[in-house]
């Protein structure tokens, strides 16, 4: 059974390119933003942890 997501993509594949493009732009853009946000959050946490480790090592 295809997931909702796969159904959606299949549906878009069978429609015209305009819809496909707008879907990709919206979805990919949002995903990238979330990924970037998560990544920078992780980096911030990482550097905080690094600082804590540094200060403990002094």
PDBQT receptor file of N, H, CA, C and O in Angstrom, charges set to zero:
ATOM      1  N   UNK A   1       0.846  -1.199   0.000  1.00  0.00    +0.000 N 
ATOM      2  CA  UNK A   1       0.000   0.000   0.000  1.00  0.00    +0.000 C 
ATOM      3  C   UNK A   1       0.875   1.241   0.000  1.00  0.00    +0.000 C 
ATOM      4  O   UNK A   1       1.728   1.413   0.870  1.00  0.00    +0.000 OA
ATOM      5  N   UNK A   2       0.655   2.105  -0.987  1.00  0.00    +0.000 N 
ATOM      6  H   UNK A   2      -0.038   1.965  -1.694  1.00  0.00    +0.000 HD
ATOM      7  CA  UNK A   2       1.474   3.320  -1.017  1.00  0.00    +0.000 C 
ATOM      8  C   UNK A   2       1.100   4.247   0.138  1.00  0.00    +0.000 C 
ATOM      9  O   UNK A   2      -0.063   4.314   0.537  1.00  0.00    +0.000 OA
ATOM     10  N   UNK A   3       2.053   4.932   0.650  1.00  0.00    +0.000 N 
ATOM     11  H   UNK A   3       2.997   4.878   0.326  1.00  0.00    +0.000 HD
ATOM     12  CA  UNK A   3       1.759   5.886   1.718  1.00  0.00    +0.000 C 
ATOM     13  C   UNK A   3       1.042   7.083   1.124  1.00  0.00    +0.000 C 
ATOM     14  O   UNK A   3       0.985   7.255  -0.094  1.00  0.00    +0.000 OA
ATOM     15  N   UNK A   4       0.501   7.899   1.999  1.00  0.00    +0.000 N 
ATOM     16  H   UNK A   4       0.547   7.760   2.988  1.00  0.00    +0.000 HD
ATOM     17  CA  UNK A   4      -0.194   9.113   1.577  1.00  0.00    +0.000 C 
ATOM     18  C   UNK A   4       0.732   9.955   0.704  1.00  0.00    +0.000 C 
ATOM     19  O   UNK A   4       0.331  10.510  -0.318  1.00  0.00    +0.000 OA
ATOM     20  N   UNK A   5       1.958  10.025   1.139  1.00  0.00    +0.000 N 
ATOM     21  H   UNK A   5       2.284   9.573   1.969  1.00  0.00    +0.000 HD
ATOM     22  CA  UNK A   5       2.949  10.846   0.452  1.00  0.00    +0.000 C 
ATOM     23  C   UNK A   5       3.190  10.351  -0.975  1.00  0.00    +0.000 C 
ATOM     24  O   UNK A   5       3.227  11.140  -1.919  1.00  0.00    +0.000 OA
ATOM     25  N   UNK A   6       3.349   9.052  -1.116  1.00  0.00    +0.000 N 
ATOM     26  H   UNK A   6       3.319   8.410  -0.349  1.00  0.00    +0.000 HD
ATOM     27  CA  UNK A   6       3.577   8.469  -2.440  1.00  0.00    +0.000 C 
ATOM     28  C   UNK A   6       2.364   8.671  -3.335  1.00  0.00    +0.000 C 
ATOM     29  O   UNK A   6       2.495   8.935  -4.530  1.00  0.00    +0.000 OA
ATOM     30  N   UNK A   7       1.179   8.541  -2.739  1.00  0.00    +0.000 N 
ATOM     31  H   UNK A   7       1.072   8.326  -1.769  1.00  0.00    +0.000 HD
ATOM     32  CA  UNK A   7      -0.045   8.773  -3.508  1.00  0.00    +0.000 C 
ATOM     33  C   UNK A   7      -0.043  10.198  -4.030  1.00  0.00    +0.000 C 
ATOM     34  O   UNK A   7      -0.366  10.460  -5.188  1.00  0.00    +0.000 OA
ATOM     35  N   UNK A   8       0.326  11.100  -3.155  1.00  0.00    +0.000 N 
ATOM     36  H   UNK A   8       0.588  10.888  -2.214  1.00  0.00    +0.000 HD
ATOM     37  CA  UNK A   8       0.328  12.518  -3.491  1.00  0.00    +0.000 C 
ATOM     38  C   UNK A   8       1.284  12.779  -4.651  1.00  0.00    +0.000 C 
ATOM     39  O   UNK A   8       0.959  13.504  -5.591  1.00  0.00    +0.000 OA
ATOM     40  N   UNK A   9       2.451  12.185  -4.571  1.00  0.00    +0.000 N 
ATOM     41  H   UNK A   9       2.716  11.595  -3.807  1.00  0.00    +0.000 HD
ATOM     42  CA  UNK A   9       3.449  12.370  -5.619  1.00  0.00    +0.000 C 
ATOM     43  C   UNK A   9       2.951  11.765  -6.929  1.00  0.00    +0.000 C 
ATOM     44  O   UNK A   9       3.119  12.351  -7.999  1.00  0.00    +0.000 OA
ATOM     45  N   UNK A  10       2.345  10.601  -6.836  1.00  0.00    +0.000 N 
ATOM     46  H   UNK A  10       2.209  10.124  -5.967  1.00  0.00    +0.000 HD
ATOM     47  CA  UNK A  10       1.804   9.960  -8.035  1.00  0.00    +0.000 C 
ATOM     48  C   UNK A  10       0.751  10.863  -8.668  1.00  0.00    +0.000 C 
ATOM     49  O   UNK A  10       0.724  11.056  -9.884  1.00  0.00    +0.000 OA
ATOM     50  N   UNK A  11      -0.092  11.397  -7.841  1.00  0.00    +0.000 N 
ATOM     51  H   UNK A  11      -0.070  11.240  -6.854  1.00  0.00    +0.000 HD
ATOM     52  CA  UNK A  11      -1.144  12.289  -8.300  1.00  0.00    +0.000 C 
ATOM     53  C   UNK A  11      -0.533  13.492  -9.010  1.00  0.00    +0.000 C 
ATOM     54  O   UNK A  11      -0.994  13.904 -10.075  1.00  0.00    +0.000 OA
ATOM     55  N   UNK A  12       0.483  14.031  -8.418  1.00  0.00    +0.000 N 
ATOM     56  H   UNK A  12       0.857  13.696  -7.553  1.00  0.00    +0.000 HD
ATOM     57  CA  UNK A  12       1.138  15.190  -9.020  1.00  0.00    +0.000 C 
ATOM     58  C   UNK A  12       1.807  14.820 -10.331  1.00  0.00    +0.000 C 
ATOM     59  O   UNK A  12       1.793  15.597 -11.286  1.00  0.00    +0.000 OA
ATOM     60  N   UNK A  13       2.388  13.644 -10.373  1.00  0.00    +0.000 N 
ATOM     61  H   UNK A  13       2.399  13.012  -9.597  1.00  0.00    +0.000 HD
ATOM     62  CA  UNK A  13       3.026  13.192 -11.610  1.00  0.00    +0.000 C 
ATOM     63  C   UNK A  13       2.017  13.131 -12.744  1.00  0.00    +0.000 C 
ATOM     64  O   UNK A  13       2.352  13.393 -13.899  1.00  0.00    +0.000 OA
ATOM     65  N   UNK A  14       0.802  12.790 -12.413  1.00  0.00    +0.000 N 
ATOM     66  H   UNK A  14       0.531  12.577 -11.475  1.00  0.00    +0.000 HD
ATOM     67  CA  UNK A  14      -0.194  12.644 -13.466  1.00  0.00    +0.000 C 
ATOM     68  C   UNK A  14      -0.868  13.968 -13.812  1.00  0.00    +0.000 C 
ATOM     69  O   UNK A  14      -1.620  14.050 -14.783  1.00  0.00    +0.000 OA
ATOM     70  N   UNK A  15      -0.600  15.000 -13.021  1.00  0.00    +0.000 N 
ATOM     71  H   UNK A  15       0.011  14.933 -12.232  1.00  0.00    +0.000 HD
ATOM     72  CA  UNK A  15      -1.142  16.317 -13.365  1.00  0.00    +0.000 C 
ATOM     73  C   UNK A  15      -0.099  17.111 -14.128  1.00  0.00    +0.000 C 
ATOM     74  O   UNK A  15       0.985  16.608 -14.424  1.00  0.00    +0.000 OA
ATOM     75  N   UNK A  16      -0.432  18.353 -14.443  1.00  0.00    +0.000 N 
ATOM     76  H   UNK A  16      -1.312  18.761 -14.202  1.00  0.00    +0.000 HD
ATOM     77  CA  UNK A  16       0.497  19.120 -15.282  1.00  0.00    +0.000 C 
ATOM     78  C   UNK A  16       1.705  19.610 -14.491  1.00  0.00    +0.000 C 
ATOM     79  O   UNK A  16       1.717  19.582 -13.260  1.00  0.00    +0.000 OA
ATOM     80  N   UNK A  17       2.705  20.054 -15.215  1.00  0.00    +0.000 N 
ATOM     81  H   UNK A  17       2.695  20.077 -16.215  1.00  0.00    +0.000 HD
ATOM     82  CA  UNK A  17       3.989  20.411 -14.611  1.00  0.00    +0.000 C 
ATOM     83  C   UNK A  17       3.912  21.588 -13.653  1.00  0.00    +0.000 C 
ATOM     84  O   UNK A  17       4.679  21.668 -12.694  1.00  0.00    +0.000 OA
ATOM     85  N   UNK A  18       2.997  22.491 -13.912  1.00  0.00    +0.000 N 
ATOM     86  H   UNK A  18       2.374  22.426 -14.692  1.00  0.00    +0.000 HD
ATOM     87  CA  UNK A  18       2.870  23.652 -13.026  1.00  0.00    +0.000 C 
ATOM     88  C   UNK A  18       2.632  23.210 -11.596  1.00  0.00    +0.000 C 
ATOM     89  O   UNK A  18       3.264  23.697 -10.659  1.00  0.00    +0.000 OA
ATOM     90  N   UNK A  19       1.708  22.279 -11.452  1.00  0.00    +0.000 N 
ATOM     91  H   UNK A  19       1.194  21.884 -12.213  1.00  0.00    +0.000 HD
ATOM     92  CA  UNK A  19       1.422  21.776 -10.110  1.00  0.00    +0.000 C 
ATOM     93  C   UNK A  19       2.642  21.089  -9.528  1.00  0.00    +0.000 C 
ATOM     94  O   UNK A  19       2.982  21.270  -8.359  1.00  0.00    +0.000 OA
ATOM     95  N   UNK A  20       3.279  20.313 -10.351  1.00  0.00    +0.000 N 
ATOM     96  H   UNK A  20       3.003  20.166 -11.301  1.00  0.00    +0.000 HD
ATOM     97  CA  UNK A  20       4.476  19.621  -9.902  1.00  0.00    +0.000 C 
ATOM     98  C   UNK A  20       5.513  20.604  -9.401  1.00  0.00    +0.000 C 
ATOM     99  O   UNK A  20       6.092  20.431  -8.329  1.00  0.00    +0.000 OA
ATOM    100  N   UNK A  21       5.735  21.621 -10.182  1.00  0.00    +0.000 N 
ATOM    101  H   UNK A  21       5.265  21.761 -11.053  1.00  0.00    +0.000 HD
ATOM    102  CA  UNK A  21       6.757  22.601  -9.825  1.00  0.00    +0.000 C 
ATOM    103  C   UNK A  21       6.403  23.318  -8.539  1.00  0.00    +0.000 C 
ATOM    104  O   UNK A  21       7.253  23.497  -7.667  1.00  0.00    +0.000 OA
ATOM    105  N   UNK A  22       5.157  23.726  -8.419  1.00  0.00    +0.000 N 
ATOM    106  H   UNK A  22       4.466  23.580  -9.127  1.00  0.00    +0.000 HD
ATOM    107  CA  UNK A  22       4.809  24.457  -7.208  1.00  0.00    +0.000 C 
ATOM    108  C   UNK A  22       4.908  23.541  -5.995  1.00  0.00    +0.000 C 
ATOM    109  O   UNK A  22       5.321  23.968  -4.917  1.00  0.00    +0.000 OA
ATOM    110  N   UNK A  23       4.527  22.280  -6.178  1.00  0.00    +0.000 N 
ATOM    111  H   UNK A  23       4.191  21.934  -7.054  1.00  0.00    +0.000 HD
ATOM    112  CA  UNK A  23       4.646  21.338  -5.065  1.00  0.00    +0.000 C 
ATOM    113  C   UNK A  23       6.108  21.200  -4.660  1.00  0.00    +0.000 C 
ATOM    114  O   UNK A  23       6.449  21.250  -3.478  1.00  0.00    +0.000 OA
ATOM    115  N   UNK A  24       6.957  21.026  -5.654  1.00  0.00    +0.000 N 
ATOM    116  H   UNK A  24       6.680  20.985  -6.614  1.00  0.00    +0.000 HD
ATOM    117  CA  UNK A  24       8.373  20.850  -5.347  1.00  0.00    +0.000 C 
ATOM    118  C   UNK A  24       8.937  22.078  -4.664  1.00  0.00    +0.000 C 
ATOM    119  O   UNK A  24       9.660  21.975  -3.672  1.00  0.00    +0.000 OA
ATOM    120  N   UNK A  25       8.605  23.234  -5.196  1.00  0.00    +0.000 N 
ATOM    121  H   UNK A  25       8.018  23.318  -6.002  1.00  0.00    +0.000 HD
ATOM    122  CA  UNK A  25       9.136  24.470  -4.614  1.00  0.00    +0.000 C 
ATOM    123  C   UNK A  25       8.722  24.579  -3.157  1.00  0.00    +0.000 C 
ATOM    124  O   UNK A  25       9.544  24.838  -2.279  1.00  0.00    +0.000 OA
ATOM    125  N   UNK A  26       7.436  24.376  -2.916  1.00  0.00    +0.000 N 
ATOM    126  H   UNK A  26       6.768  24.165  -3.630  1.00  0.00    +0.000 HD
ATOM    127  CA  UNK A  26       6.939  24.534  -1.548  1.00  0.00    +0.000 C 
ATOM    128  C   UNK A  26       7.531  23.470  -0.638  1.00  0.00    +0.000 C 
ATOM    129  O   UNK A  26       8.074  23.771   0.425  1.00  0.00    +0.000 OA
ATOM    130  N   UNK A  27       7.420  22.235  -1.070  1.00  0.00    +0.000 N 
ATOM    131  H   UNK A  27       6.980  21.990  -1.934  1.00  0.00    +0.000 HD
ATOM    132  CA  UNK A  27       7.828  21.138  -0.202  1.00  0.00    +0.000 C 
ATOM    133  C   UNK A  27       9.334  21.144   0.036  1.00  0.00    +0.000 C 
ATOM    134  O   UNK A  27       9.799  21.059   1.173  1.00  0.00    +0.000 OA
ATOM    135  N   UNK A  28      10.079  21.245  -1.046  1.00  0.00    +0.000 N 
ATOM    136  H   UNK A  28       9.702  21.315  -1.969  1.00  0.00    +0.000 HD
ATOM    137  CA  UNK A  28      11.536  21.179  -0.924  1.00  0.00    +0.000 C 
ATOM    138  C   UNK A  28      12.044  22.376  -0.140  1.00  0.00    +0.000 C 
ATOM    139  O   UNK A  28      12.928  22.244   0.707  1.00  0.00    +0.000 OA
ATOM    140  N   UNK A  29      11.490  23.531  -0.423  1.00  0.00    +0.000 N 
ATOM    141  H   UNK A  29      10.772  23.638  -1.111  1.00  0.00    +0.000 HD
ATOM    142  CA  UNK A  29      11.928  24.735   0.270  1.00  0.00    +0.000 C 
ATOM    143  C   UNK A  29      11.683  24.581   1.777  1.00  0.00    +0.000 C 
ATOM    144  O   UNK A  29      12.567  24.844   2.593  1.00  0.00    +0.000 OA
ATOM    145  N   UNK A  30      10.478  24.155   2.123  1.00  0.00    +0.000 N 
ATOM    146  H   UNK A  30       9.760  23.941   1.460  1.00  0.00    +0.000 HD
ATOM    147  CA  UNK A  30      10.161  23.977   3.539  1.00  0.00    +0.000 C 
ATOM    148  C   UNK A  30      11.062  22.945   4.190  1.00  0.00    +0.000 C 
ATOM    149  O   UNK A  30      11.552  23.143   5.301  1.00  0.00    +0.000 OA
ATOM    150  N   UNK A  31      11.270  21.866   3.503  1.00  0.00    +0.000 N 
ATOM    151  H   UNK A  31      10.872  21.705   2.600  1.00  0.00    +0.000 HD
ATOM    152  CA  UNK A  31      12.118  20.819   4.063  1.00  0.00    +0.000 C 
ATOM    153  C   UNK A  31      13.525  21.352   4.276  1.00  0.00    +0.000 C 
ATOM    154  O   UNK A  31      14.130  21.117   5.322  1.00  0.00    +0.000 OA
ATOM    155  N   UNK A  32      14.039  22.057   3.303  1.00  0.00    +0.000 N 
ATOM    156  H   UNK A  32      13.548  22.248   2.453  1.00  0.00    +0.000 HD
ATOM    157  CA  UNK A  32      15.386  22.599   3.428  1.00  0.00    +0.000 C 
ATOM    158  C   UNK A  32      15.479  23.569   4.592  1.00  0.00    +0.000 C 
ATOM    159  O   UNK A  32      16.456  23.556   5.342  1.00  0.00    +0.000 OA
ATOM    160  N   UNK A  33      14.473  24.402   4.743  1.00  0.00    +0.000 N 
ATOM    161  H   UNK A  33      13.680  24.413   4.134  1.00  0.00    +0.000 HD
ATOM    162  CA  UNK A  33      14.491  25.348   5.852  1.00  0.00    +0.000 C 
ATOM    163  C   UNK A  33      14.489  24.626   7.187  1.00  0.00    +0.000 C 
ATOM    164  O   UNK A  33      15.229  24.985   8.102  1.00  0.00    +0.000 OA
ATOM    165  N   UNK A  34      13.658  23.617   7.286  1.00  0.00    +0.000 N 
ATOM    166  H   UNK A  34      13.056  23.326   6.542  1.00  0.00    +0.000 HD
ATOM    167  CA  UNK A  34      13.614  22.860   8.535  1.00  0.00    +0.000 C 
ATOM    168  C   UNK A  34      14.948  22.190   8.795  1.00  0.00    +0.000 C 
ATOM    169  O   UNK A  34      15.455  22.196   9.916  1.00  0.00    +0.000 OA
ATOM    170  N   UNK A  35      15.501  21.618   7.756  1.00  0.00    +0.000 N 
ATOM    171  H   UNK A  35      15.089  21.612   6.845  1.00  0.00    +0.000 HD
ATOM    172  CA  UNK A  35      16.786  20.944   7.912  1.00  0.00    +0.000 C 
ATOM    173  C   UNK A  35      17.844  21.936   8.353  1.00  0.00    +0.000 C 
ATOM    174  O   UNK A  35      18.642  21.655   9.247  1.00  0.00    +0.000 OA
ATOM    175  N   UNK A  36      17.845  23.089   7.724  1.00  0.00    +0.000 N 
ATOM    176  H   UNK A  36      17.197  23.317   6.998  1.00  0.00    +0.000 HD
ATOM    177  CA  UNK A  36      18.844  24.101   8.067  1.00  0.00    +0.000 C 
ATOM    178  C   UNK A  36      18.659  24.561   9.504  1.00  0.00    +0.000 C 
ATOM    179  O   UNK A  36      19.626  24.714  10.250  1.00  0.00    +0.000 OA
ATOM    180  N   UNK A  37      17.409  24.779   9.882  1.00  0.00    +0.000 N 
ATOM    181  H   UNK A  37      16.623  24.654   9.276  1.00  0.00    +0.000 HD
ATOM    182  CA  UNK A  37      17.142  25.207  11.256  1.00  0.00    +0.000 C 
ATOM    183  C   UNK A  37      17.619  24.149  12.241  1.00  0.00    +0.000 C 
ATOM    184  O   UNK A  37      18.283  24.454  13.231  1.00  0.00    +0.000 OA
ATOM    185  N   UNK A  38      17.272  22.915  11.955  1.00  0.00    +0.000 N 
ATOM    186  H   UNK A  38      16.733  22.667  11.151  1.00  0.00    +0.000 HD
ATOM    187  CA  UNK A  38      17.704  21.831  12.839  1.00  0.00    +0.000 C 
ATOM    188  C   UNK A  38      19.216  21.777  12.912  1.00  0.00    +0.000 C 
ATOM    189  O   UNK A  38      19.801  21.594  13.979  1.00  0.00    +0.000 OA
ATOM    190  N   UNK A  39      19.826  21.938  11.767  1.00  0.00    +0.000 N 
ATOM    191  H   UNK A  39      19.351  22.087  10.900  1.00  0.00    +0.000 HD
ATOM    192  CA  UNK A  39      21.278  21.857  11.710  1.00  0.00    +0.000 C 
ATOM    193  C   UNK A  39      21.909  22.965  12.546  1.00  0.00    +0.000 C 
ATOM    194  O   UNK A  39      22.849  22.721  13.302  1.00  0.00    +0.000 OA
ATOM    195  N   UNK A  40      21.395  24.171  12.409  1.00  0.00    +0.000 N 
ATOM    196  H   UNK A  40      20.631  24.370  11.795  1.00  0.00    +0.000 HD
ATOM    197  CA  UNK A  40      22.013  25.252  13.177  1.00  0.00    +0.000 C 
ATOM    198  C   UNK A  40      21.730  25.089  14.666  1.00  0.00    +0.000 C 
ATOM    199  O   UNK A  40      22.556  25.457  15.501  1.00  0.00    +0.000 OA
ATOM    200  N   UNK A  41      20.570  24.540  14.998  1.00  0.00    +0.000 N 
ATOM    201  H   UNK A  41      19.899  24.241  14.319  1.00  0.00    +0.000 HD
ATOM    202  CA  UNK A  41      20.295  24.249  16.406  1.00  0.00    +0.000 C 
ATOM    203  C   UNK A  41      21.286  23.235  16.950  1.00  0.00    +0.000 C 
ATOM    204  O   UNK A  41      21.794  23.371  18.063  1.00  0.00    +0.000 OA
ATOM    205  N   UNK A  42      21.548  22.224  16.151  1.00  0.00    +0.000 N 
ATOM    206  H   UNK A  42      21.136  22.113  15.247  1.00  0.00    +0.000 HD
ATOM    207  CA  UNK A  42      22.493  21.190  16.573  1.00  0.00    +0.000 C 
ATOM    208  C   UNK A  42      23.882  21.802  16.725  1.00  0.00    +0.000 C 
ATOM    209  O   UNK A  42      24.590  21.522  17.693  1.00  0.00    +0.000 OA
ATOM    210  N   UNK A  43      24.261  22.627  15.776  1.00  0.00    +0.000 N 
ATOM    211  H   UNK A  43      23.686  22.855  14.990  1.00  0.00    +0.000 HD
ATOM    212  CA  UNK A  43      25.584  23.244  15.844  1.00  0.00    +0.000 C 
ATOM    213  C   UNK A  43      25.715  24.104  17.094  1.00  0.00    +0.000 C 
ATOM    214  O   UNK A  43      26.740  24.079  17.775  1.00  0.00    +0.000 OA
ATOM    215  N   UNK A  44      24.666  24.862  17.386  1.00  0.00    +0.000 N 
ATOM    216  H   UNK A  44      23.833  24.882  16.833  1.00  0.00    +0.000 HD
ATOM    217  CA  UNK A  44      24.702  25.701  18.591  1.00  0.00    +0.000 C 
ATOM    218  C   UNK A  44      24.887  24.832  19.830  1.00  0.00    +0.000 C 
ATOM    219  O   UNK A  44      25.738  25.105  20.676  1.00  0.00    +0.000 OA
ATOM    220  N   UNK A  45      24.091  23.802  19.919  1.00  0.00    +0.000 N 
ATOM    221  H   UNK A  45      23.400  23.580  19.231  1.00  0.00    +0.000 HD
ATOM    222  CA  UNK A  45      24.183  22.900  21.060  1.00  0.00    +0.000 C 
ATOM    223  C   UNK A  45      25.571  22.288  21.140  1.00  0.00    +0.000 C 
ATOM    224  O   UNK A  45      26.152  22.166  22.219  1.00  0.00    +0.000 OA
ATOM    225  N   UNK A  46      26.086  21.909  19.994  1.00  0.00    +0.000 N 
ATOM    226  H   UNK A  46      25.614  22.008  19.118  1.00  0.00    +0.000 HD
ATOM    227  CA  UNK A  46      27.420  21.326  19.940  1.00  0.00    +0.000 C 
ATOM    228  C   UNK A  46      28.460  22.278  20.492  1.00  0.00    +0.000 C 
ATOM    229  O   UNK A  46      29.304  21.885  21.298  1.00  0.00    +0.000 OA
ATOM    230  N   UNK A  47      28.403  23.515  20.066  1.00  0.00    +0.000 N 
ATOM    231  H   UNK A  47      27.717  23.834  19.412  1.00  0.00    +0.000 HD
ATOM    232  CA  UNK A  47      29.436  24.442  20.508  1.00  0.00    +0.000 C 
ATOM    233  C   UNK A  47      29.272  24.755  21.996  1.00  0.00    +0.000 C 
ATOM    234  O   UNK A  47      30.257  24.984  22.698  1.00  0.00    +0.000 OA
ATOM    235  N   UNK A  48      28.036  24.765  22.468  1.00  0.00    +0.000 N 
ATOM    236  H   UNK A  48      27.236  24.579  21.898  1.00  0.00    +0.000 HD
ATOM    237  CA  UNK A  48      27.832  24.936  23.915  1.00  0.00    +0.000 C 
ATOM    238  C   UNK A  48      28.474  23.776  24.667  1.00  0.00    +0.000 C 
ATOM    239  O   UNK A  48      29.166  23.972  25.666  1.00  0.00    +0.000 OA
ATOM    240  N   UNK A  49      28.239  22.594  24.181  1.00  0.00    +0.000 N 
ATOM    241  H   UNK A  49      27.678  22.435  23.370  1.00  0.00    +0.000 HD
ATOM    242  CA  UNK A  49      28.815  21.407  24.810  1.00  0.00    +0.000 C 
ATOM    243  C   UNK A  49      30.338  21.475  24.771  1.00  0.00    +0.000 C 
ATOM    244  O   UNK A  49      31.009  21.178  25.759  1.00  0.00    +0.000 OA
ATOM    245  N   UNK A  50      30.870  21.866  23.627  1.00  0.00    +0.000 N 
ATOM    246  H   UNK A  50      30.324  22.106  22.824  1.00  0.00    +0.000 HD
ATOM    247  CA  UNK A  50      32.321  22.021  23.498  1.00  0.00    +0.000 C 
ATOM    248  C   UNK A  50      32.853  22.993  24.539  1.00  0.00    +0.000 C 
ATOM    249  O   UNK A  50      33.879  22.740  25.172  1.00  0.00    +0.000 OA
ATOM    250  N   UNK A  51      32.155  24.098  24.711  1.00  0.00    +0.000 N 
ATOM    251  H   UNK A  51      31.322  24.303  24.198  1.00  0.00    +0.000 HD
ATOM    252  CA  UNK A  51      32.590  25.100  25.683  1.00  0.00    +0.000 C 
ATOM    253  C   UNK A  51      32.582  24.537  27.098  1.00  0.00    +0.000 C 
ATOM    254  O   UNK A  51      33.502  24.767  27.883  1.00  0.00    +0.000 OA
ATOM    255  N   UNK A  52      31.534  23.802  27.402  1.00  0.00    +0.000 N 
ATOM    256  H   UNK A  52      30.786  23.615  26.765  1.00  0.00    +0.000 HD
ATOM    257  CA  UNK A  52      31.458  23.193  28.732  1.00  0.00    +0.000 C 
ATOM    258  C   UNK A  52      32.624  22.235  28.944  1.00  0.00    +0.000 C 
ATOM    259  O   UNK A  52      33.254  22.226  30.001  1.00  0.00    +0.000 OA
ATOM    260  N   UNK A  53      32.893  21.446  27.941  1.00  0.00    +0.000 N 
ATOM    261  H   UNK A  53      32.381  21.454  27.083  1.00  0.00    +0.000 HD
ATOM    262  CA  UNK A  53      33.987  20.477  28.041  1.00  0.00    +0.000 C 
ATOM    263  C   UNK A  53      35.312  21.221  28.214  1.00  0.00    +0.000 C 
ATOM    264  O   UNK A  53      36.143  20.841  29.038  1.00  0.00    +0.000 OA
ATOM    265  N   UNK A  54      35.498  22.276  27.434  1.00  0.00    +0.000 N 
ATOM    266  H   UNK A  54      34.822  22.584  26.764  1.00  0.00    +0.000 HD
ATOM    267  CA  UNK A  54      36.716  23.084  27.533  1.00  0.00    +0.000 C 
ATOM    268  C   UNK A  54      36.900  23.625  28.942  1.00  0.00    +0.000 C 
ATOM    269  O   UNK A  54      37.982  23.533  29.522  1.00  0.00    +0.000 OA
ATOM    270  N   UNK A  55      35.825  24.190  29.485  1.00  0.00    +0.000 N 
ATOM    271  H   UNK A  55      34.946  24.264  29.014  1.00  0.00    +0.000 HD
ATOM    272  CA  UNK A  55      35.965  24.810  30.796  1.00  0.00    +0.000 C 
ATOM    273  C   UNK A  55      36.206  23.753  31.880  1.00  0.00    +0.000 C 
ATOM    274  O   UNK A  55      36.877  24.021  32.877  1.00  0.00    +0.000 OA
ATOM    275  N   UNK A  56      35.663  22.569  31.681  1.00  0.00    +0.000 N 
ATOM    276  H   UNK A  56      35.118  22.351  30.871  1.00  0.00    +0.000 HD
ATOM    277  CA  UNK A  56      35.919  21.494  32.644  1.00  0.00    +0.000 C 
ATOM    278  C   UNK A  56      37.363  21.019  32.561  1.00  0.00    +0.000 C 
ATOM    279  O   UNK A  56      37.942  20.578  33.554  1.00  0.00    +0.000 OA
ATOM    280  N   UNK A  57      37.927  21.110  31.387  1.00  0.00    +0.000 N 
ATOM    281  H   UNK A  57      37.457  21.468  30.580  1.00  0.00    +0.000 HD
ATOM    282  CA  UNK A  57      39.290  20.620  31.192  1.00  0.00    +0.000 C 
ATOM    283  C   UNK A  57      40.348  21.603  31.694  1.00  0.00    +0.000 C 
ATOM    284  O   UNK A  57      41.519  21.253  31.837  1.00  0.00    +0.000 OA
ATOM    285  N   UNK A  58      39.918  22.826  31.954  1.00  0.00    +0.000 N 
ATOM    286  H   UNK A  58      38.966  23.110  31.838  1.00  0.00    +0.000 HD
ATOM    287  CA  UNK A  58      40.914  23.818  32.390  1.00  0.00    +0.000 C 
ATOM    288  C   UNK A  58      41.311  23.602  33.837  1.00  0.00    +0.000 C 
ATOM    289  O   UNK A  58      42.138  24.345  34.368  1.00  0.00    +0.000 OA
TER     290      UNK A  58
